[in-house]
Amino acid sequence: MPYEPLKISTEKPVLSWADHDLASAEMQMAKNVASLPFVYKHVALMPDVHLGKGALVGSVIATEDAVIPAAVGVDIGCGMAAIKTHYKADQLEGKLKQIRSEIEATIPVGFEQNKEADKMVTNWQNWRKFKDLHKGVQKLEVKALNQMGSLGGGNHFIEVCLDTENKIWLMLHSGSRHIGNKLAQCHIGTAKELARLANISLPDPDLAYFVAGTDEFAAYWRDLQWAQNYARFNRDVMMKRF
């Protein structure tokens, strides 16, 4: 699908691949982001773009020497995992109800979490870095341990699916659970406070940012990497159980 530049007056252009006409609130959000001086080249809108926190969900925002925590998002590291099996579709016949039941018994979903962490989880090397994370999450280590290997809610899913050759695939979509959300909220709060103290005028308070080379940028970057690694390993643990 070809893109089309949005007809708006901004610092940088907005290129849209959206599969729908943007509502006024969506247009304003795109304009707000494209007006920031550190946006690199252009803002891109993907087909399923929709309202988010400060920035549109489904927008791609490259920045230079700055990062916007709210635009990165609160489900840090949200992503997909998929494995092709050697099984074929006919082997699922009459077994779907049992398979779903066993998946739900093995992988906590929604607000549920594991009653205790298994060895694969406790052996994760990045737990040793937990003490270096933002002080606002230091009471959450046990919760983060018990949520490792759980799906969460919202648009997260576990799916048994088929390809064009009727081979069975295992696929799931999840992120960094409560710990990633809390880290994001802590840093968004810091960015907003910095903007207030510096009397920085922003088109939307949720577009508060950190500048490269500052302690706040370094702290966010450290926690961002940790949460992304947590999300990736969380998918690994679930996929192993799956």
N, C-alpha and C positions, 0 to 999 in steps of 0.2 A: 504494500500500500504506500503510495507516495505521500510525502509530508507537504504541509503548507505553512508558510510563516503567518503567525497571527498578526493582524493589523492593529498593533498597539505601539505606542511611543514609549520605549524603554531604553535603558543603558545598553542592554544586549538583546538580540532577537530571540523570539520563542518559536521553535519549530514544532509543529503538532502532527502527530500520527493518530490523534484521538479518533475513535470510531463513533463519536457523537458530537453534536454542537455543544460547545462549552456554555454553561450557565453563567450568569453575571458574577456570581461568587467565585466560580472557578477561574474566570477571566481575570478577576481582581487578584486572586492568589498567584497566578502565573505572572502578572504584571509586577506584583510586589517583589517576587524573587528576582526577576530579570532586571529590576532596578538597582540591585545591590552592586556596588562597584567592583567586588572581587569575583563575580561570576566569570568563568572562563569561556570565551567564544559565544556560547548560546545555551539556552535551556531547551530540553527536549521533552515532549509530552508523549507518553506511550498510549496505545489504543484504549486501555481500560482506566485512564487517568480519572481521579475523583478527589473530592475535598479531603484534606488532611489537617495536620497541625502546623500552621505557618506556611507549609509548602504542600503542593498537590501530591497525593499518593499516586505513584506511577509516573512521576517526573524524574528526569535525570539532570542533576545540577552539578556540573564540574566547577570547582572553586580553586582559586589560586591564593595560597598563603592565608587561608581562613577556613573554618569549618562551622557549620550550623547544626548543633546537636539535634534540634527538633526536626530538621530536614533529613538527617540520617535516620531518625525514627526512634521509637521507644521499644520496639521489638528488635533489638540489635541482633544482627546475624541471621535474621529470618531467612529460611531457604529450604531447598528440596533435596531429597535423596531417593535414588531408585536403583533397584537391582533386578536384573533379568534372571529368572529361574529356568530350570530345564523341564518344568512341568508344562502341560498343555491344558487348554480350556476344559476339555471333557473330564479331566480329573477333578474339577471343582463340582461336578454334578452331585447335588444332594448334600453338599458339605458346607455351603456358605454360612448357614446359621451357626454351625459349630465353630467354623473358622472365626467369625465375628466375635462369638462369645469368648473364645480363647485369646484373641487379640486384646479384648477389653479387660480380661483377667490378668494379662501379662503387662500391658502398657497403660498406666493411669491416664485418663483423659479429663478435660475440663479443669475444675479446681482440685481434682484429686492428685495425690502424690504418692510416692513409694513409702511404705511403712518404715523401711530402713534401706540404707544404701548398700548395694552389692559390691563385690570386690573390684569389678571393672570400674565402677564409679570412684571408689575410694582410692584406687591406684592412679587416678588422673593426675599428672604431674603439676598441672596449673593450680591445684589447691594451695600449694605453698606460696603462691603470689597473692592469695586472698587478702592477707593483712596489708597489702600495698594499695588496695582499692579505696575508693572514696569512703570517708568516715561514716557517711550516711547509710552504708550497707553492712557495716561490720557485725551487726546482730543477726545477719541473714545467712550465715554460713551453713548452719544445719538445714535450713529451708532449701538453700541452693543444692545441697547434697541430696536431699530427699526428692527434689524435683528433677534432678538429672535422670533422664530416661523416661520422662513424662511428656505428653503431647501438648497439653494446654487446650484452649478453646478458640473462639473466634473463627477465623478461616483456616485453622490448622486441621489437617486430616491425615488419616491412614487409609490407604486404598490398595486393594488387590485388583489389578487391571490386566487387560489383554492388549497385545500388539497386533499388527496386521497379519501375522502368521499364527495367531491364536496361542502364542506363548504367554505364560503368566509372568507379570512383573509385580514387584512389591514397591510401593511408592509412599512417601510421606512428606509432610510439610510442617515445619515447626521452627521455633526460634530459641531465644535465650531465657524464656520463662520469666518469673517474677524478678530475678536478680538483674537481668538485662534491662527490664522496664524501670526498676528502681534506680539503677546507675544512670540511665538516660534522664530521668526526672531530676536527679541531683544536679547533673551538669547543666541541664536546661535552666534550672533555678540560678545556678552560678552565673551563667551567661547573661541572664536577664538582669541580675543585680549589677554586674559589671557595666552593662549598657546604661542602667539607671544612674550609677555613680559617675560615669563619664559623660552623662547627658547626651548620649547618642540617639539621634532621631531615626526610628525604624518604621517602615510602613506597616509592620505587624510585630508586636513584642515577641512572638514565637520565632522570629528570624534573628534573635540575638545570637551572636557568634563569638568564637575565640580566634585570636590572631596567632599565626605561627611564630614561634620564638618566645611565647609567654609561658609561665608556669601552668596557667589554666589550660592552655592548648595541650601541653605535654601530659597533664593529668588526665584529660579527657581521652587523648589518643591512647594512653596506656590502658585505661578502663575499657575503651572501645575494642581494642585488640583482644583483651581477656574475654569480654562478653561474646565476641565473634567466635573465639575458640570454644567457649562453653556451648554455644548453639550448635557448632559443628559436631562436637563430641556427643552432645545430647542426641543428635540424629544417629550417630554411630551406635550408641547404646540401644536406642529404640530399634534400629534396623537389625541388630544382632538378635534381640528378643523376637522381633517379627519373623 
